[in-house]
Every structure is written in C-alpha cells, then in structure tokens.
Amino acid sequence: MSATPPPPPKTSDACNLAALLQSYLPAFQCLYRVGNISVKPGDRVLIADATTNIGNAAVKLALVAGATVHATAHPQFHAKLTGMGCASVHDNRARGVSVGTMDIVLLAGEEGVC
C-alpha cells in the first residue's frame, strides 16, 4: 500500500521553492540515482535520522514509491513517523538496532546524506 504524495505548498514563493529543493532533491537523488538504485514497490528502506529535512522528504518519497520504510529518530518523533506510515521506528541514539536486510539505506544526518 503506497502513501499519497504530500500536497503542494499553499504559496510558491522563492523561499518555499528553495526549501523544497533543498530537502527533496537530495532525497530523490539518494533514492533514485546514487549507486544505480531506484526505490520501487516492496523495497525495504532504512532512513537514519528520518526527522531531518532530507530524511523527512526521503520518508515521504519512499512511501509514495510503495517501499516499506523503517526509520531511526529521537523517541519524541516516533509517533509522528509511525503516523506517516513507517513500518518501524527505532531510537537513533541506540547502538545495534536490528531491522533485518534492507534494499536501501539512507543516512540523512546533519552532516550529509546517502
């Protein structure tokens, strides 16, 4: 079951467009371009630090593509990510989190992505 795409912003000024590009373009590149991969329905995707701007965009894009998304985040954001459709959410401060074999792993931390 795939999620519906998020609605477009109500305003489309330059700041909003820049913010969308800054988040969604890197997420898209990682999910569809890096390493000749392309997320597809049924893929298992792990997105680390899923509450960063890029991580959040990656969650939405992967869900729309029909992937099963697993995420890591601070515990205060677990309910939000579960509500978005993540199959499982784990504490991003924990070590040794086991979620099984993944088709794609995206690291969306503060210092970079992919």
ZADODREN-287376 format. One record per atom (N, C-alpha, C): atom name; chain; residue in three letters; residue number from 1; y, x, z. Coordinates in steps of 0.1 Angstrom, whole numbers. Each point is the difference from the previous one (the first is absolute). Example, Ala and Ser with C-alpha at 12.3 -4.5 7.8 and 13.67 -1.06 7.14 Angstrom:
<pases>
at: N ch: A aa: ala i: 1 c2: -57 c1: 132 c3: 78
at: CA ch: A aa: ala i: 1 c2: 12 c1: -9 c3: 0
at: C ch: A aa: ala i: 1 c2: 12 c1: 9 c3: 0
at: N ch: A aa: ser i: 2 c2: 11 c1: -4 c3: -7
at: CA ch: A aa: ser i: 2 c2: 11 c1: 9 c3: 0
at: C ch: A aa: ser i: 2 c2: 11 c1: -8 c3: 8
</pases>
This chain:
<pases>
at: N ch: A aa: met i: 1 c2: -12 c1: 8 c3: 0
at: CA ch: A aa: met i: 1 c2: 12 c1: -8 c3: 0
at: C ch: A aa: met i: 1 c2: 12 c1: 9 c3: 0
at: N ch: A aa: ser i: 2 c2: 9 c1: -2 c3: -10
at: CA ch: A aa: ser i: 2 c2: 12 c1: 9 c3: 0
at: C ch: A aa: ser i: 2 c2: 12 c1: -8 c3: 5
at: N ch: A aa: ala i: 3 c2: 9 c1: 8 c3: 6
at: CA ch: A aa: ala i: 3 c2: 12 c1: -6 c3: 5
at: C ch: A aa: ala i: 3 c2: 10 c1: -3 c3: -11
at: N ch: A aa: thr i: 4 c2: 10 c1: -9 c3: 3
at: CA ch: A aa: thr i: 4 c2: 10 c1: -2 c3: -10
at: C ch: A aa: thr i: 4 c2: 11 c1: 10 c3: 1
at: N ch: A aa: pro i: 5 c2: 6 c1: 4 c3: -11
at: CA ch: A aa: pro i: 5 c2: 11 c1: 10 c3: 1
at: C ch: A aa: pro i: 5 c2: 11 c1: -5 c3: 8
at: N ch: A aa: pro i: 6 c2: 7 c1: 10 c3: 7
at: CA ch: A aa: pro i: 6 c2: 12 c1: -4 c3: 8
at: C ch: A aa: pro i: 6 c2: 11 c1: -6 c3: -9
at: N ch: A aa: pro i: 7 c2: 8 c1: -9 c3: 5
at: CA ch: A aa: pro i: 7 c2: 10 c1: -6 c3: -8
at: C ch: A aa: pro i: 7 c2: 11 c1: 11 c3: -3
at: N ch: A aa: pro i: 8 c2: 7 c1: -1 c3: -11
at: CA ch: A aa: pro i: 8 c2: 11 c1: 9 c3: -3
at: C ch: A aa: pro i: 8 c2: 11 c1: -2 c3: 10
at: N ch: A aa: pro i: 9 c2: 8 c1: 10 c3: 2
at: CA ch: A aa: pro i: 9 c2: 11 c1: -1 c3: 9
at: C ch: A aa: pro i: 9 c2: 10 c1: -11 c3: -5
at: N ch: A aa: lys i: 10 c2: 7 c1: -6 c3: 10
at: CA ch: A aa: lys i: 10 c2: 9 c1: -11 c3: -4
at: C ch: A aa: lys i: 10 c2: 13 c1: 6 c3: -7
at: N ch: A aa: thr i: 11 c2: 3 c1: 12 c3: 4
at: CA ch: A aa: thr i: 11 c2: 11 c1: 7 c3: -7
at: C ch: A aa: thr i: 11 c2: -5 c1: 12 c3: -7
at: N ch: A aa: ser i: 12 c2: 6 c1: 4 c3: -11
at: CA ch: A aa: ser i: 12 c2: -5 c1: 12 c3: -7
at: C ch: A aa: ser i: 12 c2: 11 c1: 10 c3: -3
at: N ch: A aa: asp i: 13 c2: 8 c1: 3 c3: 11
at: CA ch: A aa: asp i: 13 c2: 10 c1: 10 c3: -1
at: C ch: A aa: asp i: 13 c2: -7 c1: 14 c3: -1
at: N ch: A aa: ala i: 14 c2: 8 c1: 10 c3: -3
at: CA ch: A aa: ala i: 14 c2: -5 c1: 13 c3: -2
at: C ch: A aa: ala i: 14 c2: -7 c1: 6 c3: 13
at: N ch: A aa: cys i: 15 c2: 5 c1: -4 c3: 12
at: CA ch: A aa: cys i: 15 c2: -7 c1: 5 c3: 12
at: C ch: A aa: cys i: 15 c2: -14 c1: -5 c3: 1
at: N ch: A aa: asn i: 16 c2: -1 c1: -13 c3: -2
at: CA ch: A aa: asn i: 16 c2: -14 c1: -7 c3: 1
at: C ch: A aa: asn i: 16 c2: -9 c1: 6 c3: -11
at: N ch: A aa: leu i: 17 c2: 5 c1: 2 c3: -12
at: CA ch: A aa: leu i: 17 c2: -9 c1: 5 c3: -10
at: C ch: A aa: leu i: 17 c2: -4 c1: 15 c3: 3
at: N ch: A aa: ala i: 18 c2: 10 c1: 7 c3: 5
at: CA ch: A aa: ala i: 18 c2: -4 c1: 14 c3: 4
at: C ch: A aa: ala i: 18 c2: -10 c1: 1 c3: 11
at: N ch: A aa: ala i: 19 c2: 1 c1: -9 c3: 9
at: CA ch: A aa: ala i: 19 c2: -9 c1: -1 c3: 11
at: C ch: A aa: ala i: 19 c2: -14 c1: -4 c3: -5
at: N ch: A aa: leu i: 20 c2: -1 c1: -9 c3: -9
at: CA ch: A aa: leu i: 20 c2: -13 c1: -4 c3: -6
at: C ch: A aa: leu i: 20 c2: -6 c1: 12 c3: -7
at: N ch: A aa: leu i: 21 c2: 8 c1: 6 c3: -8
at: CA ch: A aa: leu i: 21 c2: -5 c1: 12 c3: -8
at: C ch: A aa: leu i: 21 c2: -5 c1: 11 c3: 10
at: N ch: A aa: gln i: 22 c2: 7 c1: 2 c3: 10
at: CA ch: A aa: gln i: 22 c2: -3 c1: 11 c3: 10
at: C ch: A aa: gln i: 22 c2: -13 c1: -3 c3: 7
at: N ch: A aa: ser i: 23 c2: -4 c1: -12 c3: 2
at: CA ch: A aa: ser i: 23 c2: -12 c1: -4 c3: 6
at: C ch: A aa: ser i: 23 c2: -12 c1: -2 c3: -9
at: N ch: A aa: tyr i: 24 c2: 3 c1: -9 c3: -10
at: CA ch: A aa: tyr i: 24 c2: -11 c1: -4 c3: -9
at: C ch: A aa: tyr i: 24 c2: -4 c1: 10 c3: -10
at: N ch: A aa: leu i: 25 c2: 9 c1: 8 c3: -5
at: CA ch: A aa: leu i: 25 c2: -3 c1: 9 c3: -11
at: C ch: A aa: leu i: 25 c2: -10 c1: 11 c3: 5
at: N ch: A aa: pro i: 26 c2: 2 c1: 6 c3: 12
at: CA ch: A aa: pro i: 26 c2: -10 c1: 10 c3: 4
at: C ch: A aa: pro i: 26 c2: -13 c1: -7 c3: 4
at: N ch: A aa: ala i: 27 c2: 1 c1: -12 c3: 6
at: CA ch: A aa: ala i: 27 c2: -13 c1: -7 c3: 3
at: C ch: A aa: ala i: 27 c2: -8 c1: -3 c3: -13
at: N ch: A aa: phe i: 28 c2: 7 c1: -5 c3: -10
at: CA ch: A aa: phe i: 28 c2: -6 c1: -3 c3: -13
at: C ch: A aa: phe i: 28 c2: -6 c1: 13 c3: -6
at: N ch: A aa: gln i: 29 c2: 7 c1: 11 c3: 0
at: CA ch: A aa: gln i: 29 c2: -4 c1: 13 c3: -5
at: C ch: A aa: gln i: 29 c2: -13 c1: 4 c3: 7
at: N ch: A aa: cys i: 30 c2: -1 c1: -1 c3: 13
at: CA ch: A aa: cys i: 30 c2: -12 c1: 4 c3: 7
at: C ch: A aa: cys i: 30 c2: -12 c1: -9 c3: -2
at: N ch: A aa: leu i: 31 c2: 3 c1: -13 c3: -2
at: CA ch: A aa: leu i: 31 c2: -11 c1: -9 c3: -2
at: C ch: A aa: leu i: 31 c2: -5 c1: -1 c3: -14
at: N ch: A aa: tyr i: 32 c2: 8 c1: 4 c3: -9
at: CA ch: A aa: tyr i: 32 c2: -4 c1: -1 c3: -15
at: C ch: A aa: tyr i: 32 c2: 1 c1: 12 c3: -8
at: N ch: A aa: arg i: 33 c2: 6 c1: 11 c3: 5
at: CA ch: A aa: arg i: 33 c2: 2 c1: 11 c3: -9
at: C ch: A aa: arg i: 33 c2: -5 c1: 14 c3: 5
at: N ch: A aa: val i: 34 c2: 1 c1: 2 c3: 13
at: CA ch: A aa: val i: 34 c2: -4 c1: 13 c3: 5
at: C ch: A aa: val i: 34 c2: -15 c1: 2 c3: -1
at: N ch: A aa: gly i: 35 c2: -4 c1: 11 c3: -5
at: CA ch: A aa: gly i: 35 c2: -15 c1: 3 c3: -1
at: C ch: A aa: gly i: 35 c2: -7 c1: -9 c3: -9
at: N ch: A aa: asn i: 36 c2: 6 c1: -6 c3: -10
at: CA ch: A aa: asn i: 36 c2: -6 c1: -9 c3: -10
at: C ch: A aa: asn i: 36 c2: -8 c1: -11 c3: 7
at: N ch: A aa: ile i: 37 c2: 5 c1: -5 c3: 11
at: CA ch: A aa: ile i: 37 c2: -6 c1: -12 c3: 6
at: C ch: A aa: ile i: 37 c2: 8 c1: -12 c3: -3
at: N ch: A aa: ser i: 38 c2: -5 c1: -12 c3: 2
at: CA ch: A aa: ser i: 38 c2: 7 c1: -12 c3: -2
at: C ch: A aa: ser i: 38 c2: -7 c1: -10 c3: 9
at: N ch: A aa: val i: 39 c2: 7 c1: -5 c3: 10
at: CA ch: A aa: val i: 39 c2: -5 c1: -10 c3: 9
at: C ch: A aa: val i: 39 c2: -4 c1: -12 c3: -7
at: N ch: A aa: lys i: 40 c2: -12 c1: -6 c3: 3
at: CA ch: A aa: lys i: 40 c2: -5 c1: -12 c3: -7
at: C ch: A aa: lys i: 40 c2: -7 c1: -9 c3: 10
at: N ch: A aa: pro i: 41 c2: -2 c1: -12 c3: -4
at: CA ch: A aa: pro i: 41 c2: -6 c1: -10 c3: 9
at: C ch: A aa: pro i: 41 c2: -13 c1: 6 c3: 6
at: N ch: A aa: gly i: 42 c2: -2 c1: -2 c3: 13
at: CA ch: A aa: gly i: 42 c2: -12 c1: 5 c3: 7
at: C ch: A aa: gly i: 42 c2: 1 c1: 14 c3: 6
at: N ch: A aa: asp i: 43 c2: 10 c1: 8 c3: -4
at: CA ch: A aa: asp i: 43 c2: 2 c1: 13 c3: 5
at: C ch: A aa: asp i: 43 c2: 3 c1: -1 c3: 15
at: N ch: A aa: arg i: 44 c2: -5 c1: 10 c3: 7
at: CA ch: A aa: arg i: 44 c2: 3 c1: 2 c3: 14
at: C ch: A aa: arg i: 44 c2: 11 c1: 10 c3: 2
at: N ch: A aa: val i: 45 c2: 12 c1: -4 c3: 5
at: CA ch: A aa: val i: 45 c2: 11 c1: 9 c3: 0
at: C ch: A aa: val i: 45 c2: 4 c1: 1 c3: 15
at: N ch: A aa: leu i: 46 c2: 2 c1: 13 c3: 4
at: CA ch: A aa: leu i: 46 c2: 6 c1: 3 c3: 13
at: C ch: A aa: leu i: 46 c2: 14 c1: 5 c3: -1
at: N ch: A aa: ile i: 47 c2: 9 c1: -7 c3: 6
at: CA ch: A aa: ile i: 47 c2: 14 c1: 4 c3: 0
at: C ch: A aa: ile i: 47 c2: 4 c1: 5 c3: 14
at: N ch: A aa: ala i: 48 c2: 3 c1: 13 c3: 1
at: CA ch: A aa: ala i: 48 c2: 4 c1: 5 c3: 13
at: C ch: A aa: ala i: 48 c2: 15 c1: -1 c3: 2
at: N ch: A aa: asp i: 49 c2: 4 c1: -4 c3: 12
at: CA ch: A aa: asp i: 49 c2: 14 c1: -3 c3: 3
at: C ch: A aa: asp i: 49 c2: 5 c1: -11 c3: -9
at: N ch: A aa: ala i: 50 c2: -7 c1: -11 c3: 0
at: CA ch: A aa: ala i: 50 c2: 3 c1: -11 c3: -8
at: C ch: A aa: ala i: 50 c2: 13 c1: -7 c3: 2
at: N ch: A aa: thr i: 51 c2: 7 c1: 3 c3: 11
at: CA ch: A aa: thr i: 51 c2: 12 c1: -7 c3: 3
at: C ch: A aa: thr i: 51 c2: 13 c1: 8 c3: -5
at: N ch: A aa: thr i: 52 c2: -2 c1: 11 c3: -6
at: CA ch: A aa: thr i: 52 c2: 11 c1: 7 c3: -6
at: C ch: A aa: thr i: 52 c2: 4 c1: -8 c3: -12
at: N ch: A aa: asn i: 53 c2: 11 c1: 2 c3: -6
at: CA ch: A aa: asn i: 53 c2: 5 c1: -8 c3: -12
at: C ch: A aa: asn i: 53 c2: -10 c1: 2 c3: -11
at: N ch: A aa: ile i: 54 c2: -5 c1: 12 c3: -3
at: CA ch: A aa: ile i: 54 c2: -9 c1: 2 c3: -11
at: C ch: A aa: ile i: 54 c2: -14 c1: -5 c3: 4
at: N ch: A aa: gly i: 55 c2: -4 c1: 1 c3: 13
at: CA ch: A aa: gly i: 55 c2: -13 c1: -5 c3: 4
at: C ch: A aa: gly i: 55 c2: 0 c1: -15 c3: -1
at: N ch: A aa: asn i: 56 c2: 10 c1: -7 c3: 4
at: CA ch: A aa: asn i: 56 c2: 1 c1: -14 c3: -1
at: C ch: A aa: asn i: 56 c2: -1 c1: -5 c3: -15
at: N ch: A aa: ala i: 57 c2: 8 c1: 7 c3: -8
at: CA ch: A aa: ala i: 57 c2: -1 c1: -3 c3: -15
at: C ch: A aa: ala i: 57 c2: -14 c1: 2 c3: -5
at: N ch: A aa: ala i: 58 c2: -7 c1: 11 c3: 4
at: CA ch: A aa: ala i: 58 c2: -13 c1: 2 c3: -4
at: C ch: A aa: ala i: 58 c2: -10 c1: -10 c3: 4
at: N ch: A aa: val i: 59 c2: 2 c1: -5 c3: 13
at: CA ch: A aa: val i: 59 c2: -9 c1: -11 c3: 5
at: C ch: A aa: val i: 59 c2: 1 c1: -12 c3: -10
at: N ch: A aa: lys i: 60 c2: 13 c1: -4 c3: -2
at: CA ch: A aa: lys i: 60 c2: 2 c1: -12 c3: -9
at: C ch: A aa: lys i: 60 c2: -5 c1: 2 c3: -14
at: N ch: A aa: leu i: 61 c2: 2 c1: 12 c3: -6
at: CA ch: A aa: leu i: 61 c2: -5 c1: 2 c3: -13
at: C ch: A aa: leu i: 61 c2: -15 c1: 0 c3: -1
at: N ch: A aa: ala i: 62 c2: -7 c1: 7 c3: 10
at: CA ch: A aa: ala i: 62 c2: -14 c1: 0 c3: 0
at: C ch: A aa: ala i: 62 c2: -6 c1: -14 c3: 2
at: N ch: A aa: leu i: 63 c2: 6 c1: -8 c3: 9
at: CA ch: A aa: leu i: 63 c2: -5 c1: -13 c3: 2
at: C ch: A aa: leu i: 63 c2: 1 c1: -9 c3: -12
at: N ch: A aa: val i: 64 c2: 11 c1: 1 c3: -7
at: CA ch: A aa: val i: 64 c2: 3 c1: -7 c3: -13
at: C ch: A aa: val i: 64 c2: -11 c1: 4 c3: -10
at: N ch: A aa: ala i: 65 c2: -4 c1: 13 c3: 0
at: CA ch: A aa: ala i: 65 c2: -10 c1: 5 c3: -9
at: C ch: A aa: ala i: 65 c2: -14 c1: -5 c3: 3
at: N ch: A aa: gly i: 66 c2: -2 c1: -6 c3: 12
at: CA ch: A aa: gly i: 66 c2: -13 c1: -5 c3: 4
at: C ch: A aa: gly i: 66 c2: -8 c1: 10 c3: 8
at: N ch: A aa: ala i: 67 c2: 6 c1: 10 c3: 5
at: CA ch: A aa: ala i: 67 c2: -7 c1: 10 c3: 8
at: C ch: A aa: ala i: 67 c2: -2 c1: -5 c3: 14
at: N ch: A aa: thr i: 68 c2: -10 c1: 6 c3: 7
at: CA ch: A aa: thr i: 68 c2: -1 c1: -2 c3: 14
at: C ch: A aa: thr i: 68 c2: 7 c1: 11 c3: 7
at: N ch: A aa: val i: 69 c2: 11 c1: -4 c3: 8
at: CA ch: A aa: val i: 69 c2: 9 c1: 10 c3: 5
at: C ch: A aa: val i: 69 c2: -3 c1: 2 c3: 15
at: N ch: A aa: his i: 70 c2: -2 c1: 13 c3: 4
at: CA ch: A aa: his i: 70 c2: -1 c1: 4 c3: 14
at: C ch: A aa: his i: 70 c2: 13 c1: 8 c3: 3
at: N ch: A aa: ala i: 71 c2: 5 c1: -1 c3: 12
at: CA ch: A aa: ala i: 71 c2: 13 c1: 7 c3: 2
at: C ch: A aa: ala i: 71 c2: 0 c1: 7 c3: 14
at: N ch: A aa: thr i: 72 c2: 9 c1: 9 c3: 2
at: CA ch: A aa: thr i: 72 c2: 3 c1: 6 c3: 13
at: C ch: A aa: thr i: 72 c2: 14 c1: -2 c3: 3
at: N ch: A aa: ala i: 73 c2: 4 c1: -3 c3: 12
at: CA ch: A aa: ala i: 73 c2: 13 c1: -3 c3: 4
at: C ch: A aa: ala i: 73 c2: 1 c1: 0 c3: 15
at: N ch: A aa: his i: 74 c2: 12 c1: 1 c3: 5
at: CA ch: A aa: his i: 74 c2: 2 c1: -2 c3: 15
at: C ch: A aa: his i: 74 c2: -5 c1: -14 c3: 4
at: N ch: A aa: pro i: 75 c2: -6 c1: -1 c3: 12
at: CA ch: A aa: pro i: 75 c2: -6 c1: -12 c3: 4
at: C ch: A aa: pro i: 75 c2: 10 c1: -12 c3: 0
at: N ch: A aa: gln i: 76 c2: 13 c1: 2 c3: 1
at: CA ch: A aa: gln i: 76 c2: 9 c1: -11 c3: 0
at: C ch: A aa: gln i: 76 c2: 1 c1: -7 c3: -14
at: N ch: A aa: phe i: 77 c2: -5 c1: 7 c3: -10
at: CA ch: A aa: phe i: 77 c2: 1 c1: -6 c3: -14
at: C ch: A aa: phe i: 77 c2: -14 c1: -5 c3: -5
at: N ch: A aa: his i: 78 c2: -10 c1: 1 c3: 9
at: CA ch: A aa: his i: 78 c2: -13 c1: -4 c3: -5
at: C ch: A aa: his i: 78 c2: -1 c1: -15 c3: -4
at: N ch: A aa: ala i: 79 c2: 6 c1: -9 c3: 8
at: CA ch: A aa: ala i: 79 c2: 0 c1: -14 c3: -4
at: C ch: A aa: ala i: 79 c2: 7 c1: -3 c3: -13
at: N ch: A aa: lys i: 80 c2: 11 c1: 7 c3: -2
at: CA ch: A aa: lys i: 80 c2: 8 c1: -2 c3: -13
at: C ch: A aa: lys i: 80 c2: -9 c1: 4 c3: -12
at: N ch: A aa: leu i: 81 c2: -7 c1: 12 c3: 1
at: CA ch: A aa: leu i: 81 c2: -8 c1: 4 c3: -11
at: C ch: A aa: leu i: 81 c2: -12 c1: -8 c3: -2
at: N ch: A aa: thr i: 82 c2: -6 c1: -5 c3: 11
at: CA ch: A aa: thr i: 82 c2: -11 c1: -9 c3: -1
at: C ch: A aa: thr i: 82 c2: 4 c1: -13 c3: -7
at: N ch: A aa: gly i: 83 c2: 12 c1: -5 c3: 4
at: CA ch: A aa: gly i: 83 c2: 6 c1: -12 c3: -6
at: C ch: A aa: gly i: 83 c2: 3 c1: 2 c3: -15
at: N ch: A aa: met i: 84 c2: 3 c1: 12 c3: -4
at: CA ch: A aa: met i: 84 c2: 2 c1: 3 c3: -14
at: C ch: A aa: met i: 84 c2: -13 c1: -1 c3: -8
at: N ch: A aa: gly i: 85 c2: -11 c1: 2 c3: 7
at: CA ch: A aa: gly i: 85 c2: -13 c1: 0 c3: -7
at: C ch: A aa: gly i: 85 c2: -9 c1: 12 c3: 1
at: N ch: A aa: cys i: 86 c2: 4 c1: 9 c3: 8
at: CA ch: A aa: cys i: 86 c2: -8 c1: 12 c3: 2
at: C ch: A aa: cys i: 86 c2: -13 c1: -3 c3: 7
at: N ch: A aa: ala i: 87 c2: -11 c1: 5 c3: -5
at: CA ch: A aa: ala i: 87 c2: -13 c1: -3 c3: 5
at: C ch: A aa: ala i: 87 c2: -2 c1: 6 c3: 14
at: N ch: A aa: ser i: 88 c2: 6 c1: 12 c3: 3
at: CA ch: A aa: ser i: 88 c2: 0 c1: 6 c3: 13
at: C ch: A aa: ser i: 88 c2: 12 c1: 9 c3: 1
at: N ch: A aa: val i: 89 c2: 4 c1: 1 c3: 13
at: CA ch: A aa: val i: 89 c2: 12 c1: 8 c3: 3
at: C ch: A aa: val i: 89 c2: -3 c1: 8 c3: 12
at: N ch: A aa: his i: 90 c2: 3 c1: 13 c3: 0
at: CA ch: A aa: his i: 90 c2: -4 c1: 9 c3: 10
at: C ch: A aa: his i: 90 c2: 12 c1: 8 c3: 5
at: N ch: A aa: asp i: 91 c2: 0 c1: 4 c3: 13
at: CA ch: A aa: asp i: 91 c2: 10 c1: 8 c3: 6
at: C ch: A aa: asp i: 91 c2: 3 c1: 13 c3: -7
at: N ch: A aa: asn i: 92 c2: 12 c1: 2 c3: -5
at: CA ch: A aa: asn i: 92 c2: 2 c1: 12 c3: -8
at: C ch: A aa: asn i: 92 c2: 1 c1: 13 c3: 9
at: N ch: A aa: arg i: 93 c2: 0 c1: -2 c3: 13
at: CA ch: A aa: arg i: 93 c2: 0 c1: 11 c3: 9
at: C ch: A aa: arg i: 93 c2: -14 c1: 5 c3: 4
at: N ch: A aa: ala i: 94 c2: -10 c1: -8 c3: -3
at: CA ch: A aa: ala i: 94 c2: -14 c1: 2 c3: 4
at: C ch: A aa: ala i: 94 c2: -6 c1: 11 c3: -10
at: N ch: A aa: arg i: 95 c2: -9 c1: 7 c3: 6
at: CA ch: A aa: arg i: 95 c2: -7 c1: 10 c3: -9
at: C ch: A aa: arg i: 95 c2: -14 c1: -5 c3: -2
at: N ch: A aa: gly i: 96 c2: -6 c1: 3 c3: -11
at: CA ch: A aa: gly i: 96 c2: -13 c1: -3 c3: -3
at: C ch: A aa: gly i: 96 c2: -3 c1: -15 c3: -3
at: N ch: A aa: val i: 97 c2: 10 c1: -6 c3: -6
at: CA ch: A aa: val i: 97 c2: -1 c1: -14 c3: -4
at: C ch: A aa: val i: 97 c2: -10 c1: -1 c3: -11
at: N ch: A aa: ser i: 98 c2: -10 c1: -8 c3: 1
at: CA ch: A aa: ser i: 98 c2: -11 c1: -2 c3: -10
at: C ch: A aa: ser i: 98 c2: 1 c1: -13 c3: -7
at: N ch: A aa: val i: 99 c2: 3 c1: 0 c3: -13
at: CA ch: A aa: val i: 99 c2: 1 c1: -12 c3: -8
at: C ch: A aa: val i: 99 c2: -10 c1: 0 c3: -11
at: N ch: A aa: gly i: 100 c2: -8 c1: 10 c3: -1
at: CA ch: A aa: gly i: 100 c2: -10 c1: 0 c3: -11
at: C ch: A aa: gly i: 100 c2: 5 c1: 7 c3: -12
at: N ch: A aa: thr i: 101 c2: -7 c1: -1 c3: -11
at: CA ch: A aa: thr i: 101 c2: 4 c1: 6 c3: -12
at: C ch: A aa: thr i: 101 c2: 11 c1: -8 c3: -7
at: N ch: A aa: met i: 102 c2: 10 c1: 7 c3: -5
at: CA ch: A aa: met i: 102 c2: 12 c1: -6 c3: -6
at: C ch: A aa: met i: 102 c2: 0 c1: 5 c3: -15
at: N ch: A aa: asp i: 103 c2: 5 c1: -9 c3: -9
at: CA ch: A aa: asp i: 103 c2: 2 c1: 4 c3: -14
at: C ch: A aa: asp i: 103 c2: 13 c1: 7 c3: -1
at: N ch: A aa: ile i: 104 c2: 10 c1: -4 c3: 8
at: CA ch: A aa: ile i: 104 c2: 14 c1: 6 c3: -1
at: C ch: A aa: ile i: 104 c2: 5 c1: 2 c3: 14
at: N ch: A aa: val i: 105 c2: 6 c1: 12 c3: 3
at: CA ch: A aa: val i: 105 c2: 6 c1: 2 c3: 13
at: C ch: A aa: val i: 105 c2: 15 c1: 4 c3: -3
at: N ch: A aa: leu i: 106 c2: 9 c1: -7 c3: 5
at: CA ch: A aa: leu i: 106 c2: 14 c1: 2 c3: -2
at: C ch: A aa: leu i: 106 c2: 7 c1: 4 c3: 13
at: N ch: A aa: leu i: 107 c2: 6 c1: 12 c3: 1
at: CA ch: A aa: leu i: 107 c2: 7 c1: 4 c3: 12
at: C ch: A aa: leu i: 107 c2: 14 c1: -3 c3: -2
at: N ch: A aa: ala i: 108 c2: 6 c1: -9 c3: 7
at: CA ch: A aa: ala i: 108 c2: 14 c1: -5 c3: -2
at: C ch: A aa: ala i: 108 c2: 8 c1: 4 c3: 12
at: N ch: A aa: gly i: 109 c2: -1 c1: 12 c3: 5
at: CA ch: A aa: gly i: 109 c2: 7 c1: 5 c3: 12
at: C ch: A aa: gly i: 109 c2: 15 c1: 3 c3: -3
at: N ch: A aa: glu i: 110 c2: 7 c1: 4 c3: 10
at: CA ch: A aa: glu i: 110 c2: 14 c1: 3 c3: -1
at: C ch: A aa: glu i: 110 c2: 3 c1: 11 c3: -10
at: N ch: A aa: glu i: 111 c2: -9 c1: 10 c3: -1
at: CA ch: A aa: glu i: 111 c2: 3 c1: 12 c3: -7
at: C ch: A aa: glu i: 111 c2: -4 c1: -1 c3: -15
at: N ch: A aa: gly i: 112 c2: -6 c1: -10 c3: -4
at: CA ch: A aa: gly i: 112 c2: -5 c1: -1 c3: -14
at: C ch: A aa: gly i: 112 c2: -10 c1: -11 c3: -2
at: N ch: A aa: val i: 113 c2: -6 c1: 0 c3: -11
at: CA ch: A aa: val i: 113 c2: -9 c1: -10 c3: -4
at: C ch: A aa: val i: 113 c2: -11 c1: 5 c3: -9
at: N ch: A aa: cys i: 114 c2: -11 c1: -6 c3: 0
at: CA ch: A aa: cys i: 114 c2: -12 c1: 3 c3: -8
at: C ch: A aa: cys i: 114 c2: -8 c1: 11 c3: 7
</pases>
